[in-house]
């Protein structure tokens, strides 16, 4: 098989807690950071299982999240036929108990491989491709058709969010659906009776890559419609055209920061603003919840499924909501508690329990 193995960082592969641990083959065809972050959590949560990861190039194993470093990492070759062949060969060689396909492309490859039985396939869309607004209508329709046709070729759909669960229920009517929640890093969701008071020089902040999915233009229009005395900050970096757009509007762009520094800056803000055009994993909303911030978000299907209050269909309405939260302690508390309530099941214990239900605790 024309694949290259990456050397694990430690001498042992996994700390086995059973004499015959279950064996899971993961297939990843995505360059989205959220997909790799989720995969890293899954592997870290089930260290007693034996994990193999087939991943498309370019992918530097050293840059994969820490939870993946104990797994056997295998690079998939280029070309669709070569990848299908490599997946089939690896399945025959490894003989896994489960094959977990991560993202639309991996779901296509795995479900199109006739040698992999349906009852061993777990599929995680990590945001269905037809939800993306940067794709043309024809491409989204094709993605819907592919998902519908291949839906019967998965035993379980492992979703990350309620919105994904709603879509999976429409597509996979005869299959099982399990929501495996993401878990905030570095802290846990607690209860905050009173959100931090607003001080002079109020700050509205968002966090994430500068990309079409995050829609920086919506953020710029909201900032323009708000009180000029309010400071707007974007924590992150990405496409230069978006950075120029934000900086021209007087918005501070921090660039990419270490996670600890980004979270420290997040905690100094007065309100978290979320302007994504579509949403897959809610990573940054989780961090805002951990920081105890009230959240003002754009009205999109993924966030309506979370039942967050005050979702804004336009930048102007979003700006008005931001100003209202800065002026009203009652509204700040309502929004802060609502986002925590939306993520009340995003705990390590729930995540582990549902992953073990997907993979089994061992052979």
C-alpha positions in Angstrom: 0.0 0.0 0.0 1.5 3.4 -1.0 1.1 5.0 2.4 3.7 6.3 4.8 3.7 5.8 8.5 4.4 8.6 10.9 6.5 7.7 13.9 4.6 8.0 17.2 6.1 10.5 19.7 6.2 7.9 22.5 7.6 4.3 22.5 4.3 2.8 23.3 1.3 3.1 21.0 -1.5 3.1 23.5 -2.0 2.3 27.1 -4.1 -0.8 26.8 -6.4 -1.6 29.7 -7.8 -4.8 28.2 -6.0 -7.9 26.9 -7.7 -7.4 23.5 -8.7 -3.8 23.0 -11.1 -2.8 20.4 -9.6 -1.5 17.1 -10.9 1.6 15.4 -10.0 2.8 12.0 -10.5 6.6 11.4 -10.6 8.1 7.9 -10.2 11.9 7.7 -10.6 13.8 4.5 -10.8 17.4 5.7 -8.4 20.3 6.4 -10.9 21.9 8.8 -9.3 22.6 12.2 -12.6 21.6 13.9 -12.6 18.1 12.5 -9.1 17.4 13.7 -9.9 19.0 17.1 -12.9 16.7 17.5 -10.9 13.7 16.4 -8.2 14.5 18.9 -10.8 14.6 21.7 -12.3 11.3 20.7 -8.9 9.6 20.7 -7.9 11.1 24.0 -11.2 10.0 25.5 -10.8 6.4 24.4 -7.1 5.8 24.9 -7.7 2.1 25.9 -8.8 1.4 22.4 -6.4 0.8 19.5 -6.7 3.7 17.0 -5.5 3.9 13.4 -5.9 7.1 11.4 -5.9 7.5 7.7 -5.5 11.1 6.8 -5.2 13.0 3.5 -2.1 15.1 2.6 -1.0 17.7 3.4 -1.0 16.9 7.1 1.9 17.2 9.4 1.4 14.6 12.2 3.4 16.9 14.5 0.6 19.5 14.2 -2.2 17.1 15.0 -3.8 17.7 18.4 -2.1 16.0 21.4 -4.9 13.5 21.8 -3.9 11.9 18.5 -0.2 11.4 19.2 -0.7 7.9 20.5 -2.4 6.7 17.4 -0.9 5.1 14.3 -1.1 7.8 11.6 -1.2 6.8 8.0 -1.1 9.2 5.0 -3.6 8.5 2.2 -2.3 8.9 -1.4 -3.6 11.4 -3.9 -6.4 10.6 -6.3 -9.8 9.2 -5.6 -9.2 5.7 -6.9 -5.9 5.4 -5.0 -7.6 6.5 -1.8 -10.4 4.1 -2.2 -7.9 1.3 -2.7 -5.8 2.4 0.2 -8.8 2.4 2.5 -9.9 -1.0 1.4 -6.3 -2.4 1.8 -6.0 -0.9 5.3 -9.3 -2.3 6.3 -8.3 -5.8 5.2 -4.9 -5.5 7.0 -6.1 -3.9 10.2 -9.4 -5.7 10.5 -11.0 -3.0 12.7 -14.2 -3.3 14.8 -15.4 0.1 13.6 -14.5 2.4 10.7 -15.2 6.0 11.7 -15.4 8.4 8.7 -14.9 12.0 9.6 -16.2 14.7 7.2 -18.1 14.6 3.8 -15.1 13.3 1.7 -14.2 10.5 4.1 -17.8 9.6 4.4 -17.9 9.2 0.6 -14.8 7.0 0.4 -15.7 4.7 3.3 -19.4 4.3 2.3 -18.4 3.6 -1.4 -15.9 0.8 -0.3 -17.9 -2.4 -0.8 -15.5 -4.4 1.4 -16.4 -2.5 4.5 -19.7 -3.8 6.0 -22.4 -1.3 6.8 -22.7 -2.4 10.4 -19.1 -1.4 11.1 -19.4 2.2 9.7 -19.7 5.3 11.9 -20.1 8.6 10.0 -19.4 12.1 11.4 -20.2 14.9 8.9 -18.5 17.6 11.0 -20.9 20.1 9.4 -22.8 18.8 6.4 -21.3 20.1 3.2 -24.7 21.3 1.9 -24.9 23.8 4.9 -21.9 25.7 3.5 -22.8 29.1 2.0 -19.5 29.4 0.2 -20.5 26.7 -2.2 -22.6 27.2 -5.3 -26.2 26.0 -5.2 -25.4 23.2 -7.7 -22.6 21.9 -5.4 -24.9 22.0 -2.4 -27.6 20.1 -4.2 -25.1 17.5 -5.3 -23.9 17.1 -1.7 -27.5 16.6 -0.5 -28.0 13.9 -3.2 -24.8 12.1 -2.2 -25.8 12.1 1.5 -29.2 10.8 0.7 -28.0 8.0 -1.6 -25.3 6.9 0.8 -27.3 7.3 4.0 -28.1 3.6 4.3 -24.4 2.8 4.2 -23.7 3.8 7.8 -24.8 2.0 10.9 -24.4 5.1 13.1 -24.2 8.8 12.5 -22.2 10.5 15.2 -23.1 14.2 15.2 -21.6 17.1 17.2 -24.5 19.4 17.5 -28.3 19.4 17.7 -28.5 20.9 14.2 -26.5 18.0 12.8 -28.8 15.7 14.6 -31.8 17.3 13.0 -30.3 16.9 9.5 -29.1 13.4 10.1 -32.6 12.4 11.2 -34.0 13.5 7.9 -31.3 11.7 5.9 -30.7 8.5 7.9 -34.2 7.5 8.8 -33.4 3.9 9.4 -30.0 4.4 11.1 -28.9 5.3 14.7 -27.9 8.8 15.6 -25.7 9.6 18.5 -24.7 13.1 19.6 -21.1 13.1 20.8 -20.7 16.6 22.4 -17.5 18.6 22.1 -15.9 19.5 25.4 -14.3 22.9 26.3 -10.6 22.8 26.8 -8.9 23.8 30.0 -12.0 24.3 32.1 -15.5 23.1 32.6 -18.9 24.8 32.4 -20.0 26.0 35.8 -22.7 28.3 37.1 -22.2 32.0 37.3 -24.9 33.8 39.2 -24.0 37.3 37.9 -22.0 37.9 34.7 -19.1 40.3 35.2 -20.2 44.0 35.3 -19.5 46.2 32.4 -16.8 48.8 33.0 -15.7 51.8 31.1 -14.4 51.1 27.7 -16.6 48.1 26.9 -15.4 45.4 24.6 -17.1 43.2 22.1 -15.1 40.2 21.0 -15.2 37.2 18.7 -12.8 34.4 18.1 -11.9 32.1 15.2 -10.3 32.0 11.8 -10.8 34.8 9.3 -12.8 32.8 6.7 -16.0 32.9 4.7 -17.7 30.6 7.4 -17.1 33.3 10.1 -18.3 36.1 7.8 -16.1 39.0 8.9 -18.2 41.4 6.7 -21.2 40.8 9.0 -19.0 41.6 12.0 -17.8 44.8 10.3 -21.4 46.0 9.6 -22.4 45.3 13.1 -19.5 47.3 14.5 -20.4 50.2 12.2 -24.0 50.2 13.5 -23.0 50.2 17.2 -21.8 52.9 19.6 -18.5 54.3 18.3 -17.2 54.1 21.9 -17.4 50.3 21.9 -14.1 48.4 21.1 -14.4 45.5 18.8 -11.8 42.8 18.7 -11.3 39.7 16.5 -9.1 37.0 18.1 -7.6 35.0 15.3 -6.1 35.2 11.8 -6.7 33.9 8.4 -7.3 35.3 4.9 -5.5 38.6 4.4 -8.4 40.2 2.6 -10.6 39.8 5.7 -7.9 41.2 7.9 -7.6 44.2 5.7 -11.4 44.6 5.8 -11.5 44.5 9.6 -8.6 46.8 10.2 -9.9 49.3 7.7 -13.1 49.4 9.8 -11.1 50.1 13.0 -11.4 46.6 14.4 -8.5 45.2 16.3 -7.2 41.9 14.8 -4.9 40.0 17.2 -3.6 37.5 14.8 -3.2 33.9 15.9 -2.5 33.6 19.6 -1.6 30.7 21.9 -4.8 29.1 23.3 -4.0 30.3 26.8 -3.5 33.9 25.7 -6.6 33.9 23.5 -8.7 32.6 26.4 -7.2 35.2 28.8 -8.1 38.0 26.4 -11.6 36.5 25.9 -12.2 36.7 29.7 -11.5 40.4 29.7 -14.4 41.1 27.2 -17.9 42.3 28.1 -19.9 40.5 25.4 -19.1 37.7 22.9 -20.3 38.3 19.3 -20.9 35.4 16.9 -21.5 36.2 13.2 -20.9 32.8 11.5 -22.8 32.2 8.3 -23.0 28.5 9.1 -21.8 26.4 12.0 -20.5 23.0 12.6 -19.0 22.4 16.1 -19.7 25.5 18.3 -16.0 25.5 19.5 -15.8 29.2 20.2 -19.2 29.4 21.7 -18.2 26.8 24.2 -15.2 28.9 25.1 -17.4 31.9 25.6 -19.6 29.9 27.8 -16.6 28.8 29.9 -15.6 32.5 30.2 -19.1 33.3 31.5 -19.8 35.8 28.8 -23.2 36.7 27.4 -23.5 35.8 23.8 -25.0 37.8 21.0 -25.2 35.7 17.8 -26.5 35.8 14.3 -29.7 33.9 13.5 -28.7 30.8 11.6 -30.2 27.3 11.8 -27.4 25.8 13.9 -27.9 28.4 16.6 -31.7 28.4 16.5 -31.3 24.7 17.3 -29.5 25.7 20.5 -32.5 27.9 21.4 -30.2 30.9 22.2 -32.1 34.1 23.0 -31.9 37.3 20.9 -30.6 35.8 17.7 -30.1 38.6 15.2 -31.0 38.3 11.5 -29.1 41.5 10.5 -26.0 43.3 11.6 -28.0 46.2 12.8 -30.2 44.2 15.1 -27.1 42.4 16.4 -25.5 45.8 17.2 -28.7 46.9 19.0 -28.6 43.6 21.1 -25.0 44.1 22.0 -25.7 47.6 23.3 -28.8 46.4 25.2 -26.7 43.7 27.0 -24.1 46.3 27.9 -26.8 48.5 29.5 -28.9 45.8 31.2 -27.5 43.4 33.9 -30.7 41.4 33.7 -30.3 40.8 30.0 -26.6 39.9 30.5 -27.6 37.3 33.0 -30.3 35.8 30.8 -27.9 35.5 27.8 -25.1 34.2 29.9 -27.2 31.5 31.5 -28.8 30.6 28.2 -25.5 29.7 26.5 -24.5 27.6 29.5 -27.8 25.8 29.4 -27.4 25.1 25.7 -24.1 23.3 26.5 -25.1 21.6 29.7 -24.5 18.1 28.2 -21.0 19.1 26.9 -19.1 17.2 29.6 -16.3 14.8 29.5 -18.4 12.1 31.1 -21.1 12.4 28.5 -18.6 12.4 25.7 -16.8 9.3 26.9 -20.1 7.4 27.5 -21.3 8.1 24.0 -18.0 7.2 22.4 -17.9 3.9 24.2 -21.5 3.3 23.0 -20.2 3.9 19.4 -17.0 1.9 19.7 -17.6 -0.5 22.5 -15.2 -0.9 25.5 -13.3 -3.7 23.8 -13.7 -6.8 21.8 
